[in-house]
């Protein structure tokens, strides 16, 4: 059963400073285990989105990747990921879904539909999200309301949103606090992490890492 990865999108993910990416990759590998499966909603690669960490995790481990995307946008996905996927030791699998009924392709509603549909198809029970804006927050909210998706547990890594004038951790973090969501837990970015320990464990709790205060 795959674990899902979400996070801040293009322009909102912080730069790789003070080893941030390495710490997040190690946290991610510990979360899913060394032989796990990592799925995401098909976001195209960008250096300033959570897909930067996704790319590093898949290229430095044996974890298999599974992407869900709209069939009509298949070529866009392939242009973004095909060359990078040649470095993925666990391989990359693409699952194509029909365009969302009643939604404009590329709208926020369509991405919420894609994410929740992928969770239903896979019956995944865990989502690790590296920050998260309005779309990710709405996907988590759907999981709270939908009887089938109430099984999904969200693990929210407290990543600061890039580009804001004042410190912000994004809409998902804010709603988690204000609405007291019981299907979520908040995780701090680990200050340090031992790679060999992280890759050896299969627990969904990042206990081998030293969490930041």
ROLOTI-261117 format. One line per 4 residues: number of its first residue (from 0); their letters; for each residue y, x, z of N, C-alpha, C. Coordinates in steps of 0.001 Angstrom, whole numbers, padded with zeros to 6 digits. Example, Ala and Ser with C-alpha at 12.3 -4.5 7.8 and 13.67 -1.06 7.14 Angstrom:
% residues 2
0	as	-005690:013190:007800:-004500:012300:007800:-003300:013200:007800; -002250:012850:007080:-001060:013670:007140:000030:012900:007870
% end
This chain:
% residues 213
0	xxxx	-001193:000851:000000:000000:000000:000000:001252:000893:000000; 002169:000669:-000925:003340:001554:-001015:004365:001290:000081; 005184:002294:000331:006393:002149:001127:007575:002132:000156; 008572:001316:000452:009730:001207:-000435:010878:002067:000071
4	xxxx	011659:002586:-000890:012857:003358:-000576:014068:002656:-001171; 015105:002509:-000360:016380:001952:-000789:017485:002897:-000332; 018727:002533:-000605:019826:003356:-000131:021119:003080:-000863; 022141:003867:-000524:023430:003729:-001186:023295:004061:-002670
8	xxxx	024010:003284:-003496:023960:003473:-004932:024966:004496:-005431; 025182:004473:-006722:026013:005472:-007400:027416:005517:-006799; 027852:006742:-006469:029192:006945:-005938:029335:006743:-004450; 028277:006266:-003784:028372:005955:-002355:027485:006837:-001483
12	xxxx	026606:007636:-002096:025718:008478:-001298:026403:009808:-001017; 026358:010290:000228:027096:011515:000578:026531:012756:-000099; 027359:013784:-000300:026895:015038:-000897:025871:015729:000002; 025146:016660:-000596:024137:017419:000142:024814:018546:000919
16	xxxx	025294:018229:002106:025955:019217:002964:025104:019454:004202; 025088:020687:004670:024368:021071:005888:022894:020680:005830; 022295:020832:004644:020865:020565:004508:020488:019106:004610; 021431:018195:004313:021161:016761:004439:019944:016344:003625
20	xxxx	019879:016757:002358:018780:016325:001503:017430:016780:002043; 017334:018038:002476:016069:018538:003018:015634:017732:004233; 016583:017402:005092:016250:016628:006292:015774:015226:005929; 016416:014620:004936:016015:013276:004524:014678:013293:003797
24	xxxx	014442:014319:002974:013151:014434:002289:012027:014572:003306; 012223:015403:004303:011191:015599:005321:010953:014321:006121; 012017:013611:006445:011886:012326:007125:011105:011342:006262; 011415:011311:004985:010751:010406:004054:009266:010721:003937
28	xxxx	008927:012010:003789:007522:012396:003655:006737:012081:004920; 007374:012233:006050:006696:011887:007293:006503:010380:007395; 007458:009648:006916:007415:008184:006980:006240:007624:006181; 006011:008161:004978:004980:007588:004112:003660:008341:004170
32	xxxx	003663:009565:004711:002440:010353:004745:002286:011193:003489; 001518:012290:003560:001415:013233:002444:000715:012678:001214; -000084:011634:001365:-000790:011063:000212:-000359:009625:-000035; 000848:009296:000376:001330:007933:000256:001840:007592:-001133
36	xxxx	002330:006373:-001259:002914:005870:-002504:004330:005401:-002195; 005276:005866:-002991:006690:005559:-002778:007201:004701:-003927; 007703:003518:-003609:008187:002590:-004627:009686:002371:-004468; 010333:002030:-005574:011756:001656:-005522:012056:000689:-006645
40	xxxx	013288:000157:-006609:013668:-000933:-007510:014074:-000474:-008897; 013767:000762:-009249:014037:001242:-010597:015422:001792:-010822; 016197:002001:-009757:017527:002606:-009926:017413:003867:-010766; 018344:004034:-011693:018345:005235:-012512:018831:006427:-011690
44	xxxx	018436:007624:-012122:018786:008822:-011369:020290:009077:-011412; 020822:009472:-010259:022216:009901:-010179:022350:010882:-009021; 023163:011906:-009212:023373:012895:-008162:024126:012327:-006962; 024807:011200:-007146:025562:010630:-006030:025001:009280:-005585
48	xxxx	023665:009139:-005667:022995:007971:-005107:021752:008432:-004351; 021087:007489:-003685:019884:007838:-002923:018770:008377:-003806; 018871:008155:-005123:017825:008645:-006032:017782:010166:-006084; 018840:010837:-005652:018812:012302:-005564:017744:012755:-004569
52	xxxx	017654:012076:-003436:016634:012391:-002433:015257:011953:-002924; 015195:010804:-003553:013942:010325:-004143:013369:011345:-005117; 014209:011855:-006001:013785:012841:-006994:013236:014097:-006316; 013904:014568:-005282:013447:015775:-004580:012135:015530:-003855
56	xxxx	011967:014354:-003278:010725:014048:-002564:009537:014008:-003521; 009713:013386:-004677:008605:013264:-005626:008287:014583:-006318; 009267:015468:-006430:009042:016740:-007124:008546:017840:-006190; 008537:017599:-004885:008104:018630:-003934:006906:018187:-003104
60	xxxx	006244:017113:-003507:005095:016609:-002755:004083:016006:-003727; 002959:015558:-003187:001930:014901:-003998:002040:013386:-003925; 003121:012894:-003363:003341:011453:-003266:003497:010852:-004659; 002845:009730:-004900:002966:009026:-006180:004185:008112:-006156
64	xxxx	004881:008015:-007282:006040:007150:-007400:005735:005908:-008213; 006278:004774:-007800:006139:003515:-008537:007517:002873:-008630; 007972:002630:-009839:009279:002009:-010058:009104:000613:-010644; 009900:-000320:-010165:009933:-001679:-010705:011252:-001849:-011451
68	xxxx	011160:-002388:-012667:012380:-002517:-013472:012218:-003665:-014454; 013364:-004077:-015039:013345:-005160:-016018:012792:-004659:-017349; 011921:-005466:-017955:011287:-005072:-019219:012319:-004822:-020312; 013382:-005613:-020333:014386:-005465:-021390:015203:-004181:-021242
72	xxxx	015121:-003529:-020070:015865:-002290:-019833:014939:-001079:-019730; 013738:-001217:-020253:012750:-000138:-020137:013267:001187:-020686; 013903:001155:-021842:014352:002405:-022456:015430:003088:-021625; 016277:002313:-020966:017282:002904:-020077:016600:003669:-018947
76	xxxx	015564:003064:-018384:014840:003730:-017304:014189:005019:-017803; 013554:004941:-018952:012857:006126:-019476:013838:007254:-019785; 014994:006925:-020322:015988:007966:-020603:016430:008663:-019317; 016487:007907:-018247:016949:008462:-016983:015881:009299:-016283
80	xxxx	014617:008864:-016352:013586:009448:-015501:012490:010233:-016223; 012306:010022:-017510:011115:010581:-018158:011027:012100:-018024; 012126:012785:-018287:012100:014242:-018201:011908:014714:-016759; 012557:014058:-015833:012436:014440:-014431:011023:014189:-013924
84	xxxx	010398:013131:-014414:009063:012756:-013937:008002:013782:-014298; 008283:014645:-015261:007314:015680:-015620:007075:016641:-014459; 008001:016685:-013491:007858:017574:-012326:007176:016882:-011148; 006919:015592:-011254:006374:014835:-010126:004869:015066:-010028
88	xxxx	004430:015747:-008999:003028:016124:-008878:002116:014914:-008685; 002631:013867:-008072:001830:012667:-007870:001955:011656:-008986; 002783:011961:-009991:002960:011050:-011120:003966:009949:-010835; 004362:009262:-011897:005302:008145:-011799:004786:006989:-012637
92	xxxx	004714:005813:-012031:004226:004610:-012698:005377:003607:-012788; 005497:002967:-013937:006572:001999:-014169:005982:000604:-014312; 006444:-000319:-013477:006026:-001714:-013527:007187:-002527:-014090; 006963:-003185:-015216:008019:-003933:-015895:007899:-005424:-015586
96	xxxx	009010:-006020:-015177:009053:-007439:-014841:009908:-008192:-015850; 009604:-009479:-016016:010425:-010320:-016886:011841:-010415:-016321; 012808:-010622:-017215:014191:-010764:-016771:014313:-011920:-015778; 015221:-011812:-014821:015299:-012810:-013747:015766:-014167:-014255
100	xxxx	015031:-015223:-013982:015445:-016551:-014436:016693:-017025:-013704; 017683:-017465:-014470:018887:-018022:-013865:019882:-017005:-013358; 019656:-015725:-013624:020573:-014686:-013161:021005:-013806:-014329; 022233:-013341:-014280:022733:-012409:-015286:022180:-011025:-014986
104	xxxx	021535:-010426:-015987:020938:-009111:-015796:022008:-008099:-015378; 021756:-007373:-014312:022710:-006394:-013811:023622:-006922:-012723; 023588:-008223:-012469:024390:-008793:-011382:023728:-008479:-010042; 024501:-008615:-008969:023935:-008370:-007643:022733:-009271:-007385
108	xxxx	022841:-010542:-007787:021735:-011474:-007568:020468:-011024:-008288; 020639:-010450:-009477:019459:-010010:-010232:018768:-008844:-009544; 019540:-007939:-008924:018935:-006806:-008221:018246:-007262:-006941; 018810:-008250:-006262:018145:-008812:-005087:016816:-009435:-005501
112	xxxx	016831:-010144:-006616:015606:-010759:-007137:014563:-009683:-007436; 014969:-008618:-008091:014040:-007545:-008448:013419:-006920:-007194; 014257:-006603:-006220:013751:-005960:-005014:012785:-006829:-004234; 013125:-008094:-004046:012254:-008972:-003269:010989:-009320:-004041
116	xxxx	011084:-009427:-005367:009893:-009680:-006177:008920:-008504:-006074; 009451:-007288:-006100:008603:-006101:-005972:007905:-006074:-004611; 008595:-006485:-003561:007973:-006540:-002241:006855:-007571:-002201; 007048:-008683:-002879:005992:-009701:-002928:004775:-009189:-003687
120	xxxx	005016:-008561:-004835:003916:-008087:-005678:003064:-007057:-004944; 003707:-006130:-004268:002986:-005029:-003624:002476:-005378:-002230; 003034:-006423:-001631:002734:-006780:-000246:003063:-005628:000708; 004057:-004849:000336:004503:-003739:001184:005029:-004274:002513
124	xxxx	004884:-003469:003551:005294:-003880:004890:006424:-003036:005460; 006800:-001954:004761:007835:-001063:005287:008822:-000662:004196; 010100:-000706:004542:011174:-000225:003676:011976:000800:004470; 012127:001994:003903:013020:003004:004472:014276:003011:003623
128	xxxx	015418:002807:004226:016643:002735:003439:017661:003752:003942; 018149:004576:003020:019112:005636:003318:020513:005054:003183; 020970:004381:004227:022179:003594:004120:021886:002330:003324; 022932:001644:002928:022721:000440:002136:023959:-000430:002090
132	xxxx	024280:-000905:000884:025431:-001773:000691:025045:-003239:000690; 025857:-004040:-000006:025672:-005479:000020:024376:-005965:-000576; 023928:-005357:-001677:022687:-005792:-002324:021491:-005529:-001416; 021422:-004323:-000865:020311:-003988:000033:020339:-004891:001267
136	xxxx	021528:-005156:001781:021654:-006033:002944:021139:-007432:002637; 021423:-007926:001439:020956:-009264:001079:019439:-009288:000906; 018859:-008211:000374:017397:-008141:000273:016767:-008213:001663; 017353:-007487:002610:016844:-007530:003979:017007:-008923:004583
140	xxxx	018118:-009592:004259:018350:-010940:004766:017323:-011918:004203; 016983:-011765:002928:015946:-012607:002321:014623:-012415:003058; 014324:-011174:003420:013081:-010893:004144:013050:-011603:005498; 014195:-011811:006096:014250:-012534:007373:013997:-014021:007177
144	xxxx	014461:-014561:006039:014380:-016006:005819:013069:-016432:005173; 012530:-015598:004306:011369:-015954:003497:010080:-015778:004305; 009284:-016834:004376:008076:-016790:005198:007122:-015685:004752; 006996:-015495:003439:006079:-014474:002922:006565:-013062:003218
148	xxxx	007885:-012871:003279:008449:-011531:003427:008816:-011173:004867; 008554:-012062:005799:008862:-011761:007197:008035:-010597:007733; 006957:-010263:007020:006114:-009131:007446:006816:-007787:007251; 007843:-007748:006382:008468:-006480:005989:009354:-005962:007116
152	xxxx	009120:-004714:007487:009910:-004039:008522:010859:-003061:007837; 012143:-003148:008169:013160:-002289:007570:013538:-001178:008550; 013527:000059:008060:013878:001235:008849:015160:001812:008238; 016274:001626:008914:017596:001932:008363:018055:003301:008867
156	xxxx	018171:004259:007952:018651:005588:008314:020176:005566:008305; 020769:006036:009387:022218:005945:009584:022932:007030:008773; 023093:006755:007482:023759:007673:006558:025184:007179:006321; 026197:008025:006452:027576:007579:006204:027814:007308:004726
160	xxxx	028559:006258:004457:028880:005924:003063:029999:006833:002566; 029789:007418:001410:030748:008368:000849:031913:007632:000187; 033104:008198:000327:034262:007691:-000398:035156:006758:000384; 034746:006358:001582:035589:005482:002396:036629:006303:003160
164	xxxx	037807:005724:003365:038869:006422:004097:038519:006577:005573; 037827:005613:006129:037370:005700:007515:035846:005712:007531; 035270:006250:008586:033819:006377:008676:033155:005012:008617; 032201:004862:007701:031476:003611:007542:030020:003920:007236
168	xxxx	029144:003070:007742:027717:003227:007464:027186:002129:006548; 028086:001342:005977:027691:000385:004961:027405:-001013:005482; 027300:-001942:004539:027122:-003357:004861:025817:-003624:005590; 024750:-002958:005178:023458:-003173:005833:023532:-002813:007315
172	xxxx	024102:-001676:007618:024258:-001243:009013:025106:-002236:009798; 026205:-002698:009193:027103:-003625:009883:026408:-004955:010184; 025643:-005462:009205:024960:-006742:009420:023827:-006599:010436; 023176:-005451:010428:022132:-005205:011424:022700:-005337:012834
176	xxxx	023901:-004794:013040:024513:-004842:014368:025081:-006222:014685; 025783:-006814:013730:026472:-008074:014025:025522:-009261:014113; 024446:-009242:013333:023527:-010379:013297:022248:-010143:014095; 022115:-008950:014690:020977:-008648:015576:019637:-008927:014895
180	xxxx	019451:-008349:013723:018219:-008590:012971:017021:-007965:013672; 015992:-008761:013891:014806:-008282:014605:013816:-007563:013695; 013999:-007684:012375:013063:-007036:011447:013516:-005633:011070; 014444:-005068:011838:015011:-003764:011500:015046:-002837:012703
184	xxxx	015022:-001540:012403:015303:-000519:013405:016249:000494:012785; 017087:001080:013620:018062:002067:013171:017550:003465:013504; 017605:004370:012515:017129:005743:012673:018281:006689:012372; 018532:007641:013251:019539:008667:012986:018968:009727:012055
188	xxxx	019839:010355:011276:019410:011472:010435:018940:012595:011347; 017714:013117:011157:017238:014189:012035:018088:015439:011903; 018344:016093:013032:019127:017325:013017:018331:018457:012407; 017052:018555:012771:016150:019560:012203:014795:018919:012030
192	xxxx	013983:019504:011156:012652:018960:010948:011756:020045:010397; 010537:020139:010916:009576:021122:010445:008800:020541:009282; 008901:021157:008109:008286:020612:006902:006774:020483:007039; 006101:021491:007586:004647:021426:007674:004202:020287:008582
196	xxxx	004951:020052:009673:004634:018935:010545:004873:017616:009841; 005980:017531:009116:006323:016272:008452:005291:015911:007409; 004828:016878:006619:003886:016587:005553:002498:016303:006101; 002189:016810:007307:000858:016633:007866:000670:015270:008504
200	xxxx	001777:014622:008898:001676:013363:009611:001682:012187:008649; 001127:011054:009087:001137:009844:008272:001744:008676:009024; 002337:008933:010189:002946:007880:010986:004198:007362:010317; 004525:006084:010565:005774:005525:010059:006939:005829:010982
204	xxxx	006694:006503:012099:007771:006892:013001:008072:008373:012829; 009327:008776:012624:009680:010178:012401:009724:010986:013692; 008618:010968:014456:008638:011586:015774:008650:013105:015728; 008190:013714:014629:008138:015174:014567:009507:015776:014315
208	xxxx	010459:014957:013968:011805:015439:013698:012649:015332:014964; 013602:016221:015075:014581:016121:016148:015735:015265:015663; 015937:014110:016279:016968:013193:015807:018334:013620:016310; 019309:013384:015453:020688:013658:015857:021132:012633:016883
212	x	022055:013033:017713:022559:012099:018729:023413:011030:018084
% end
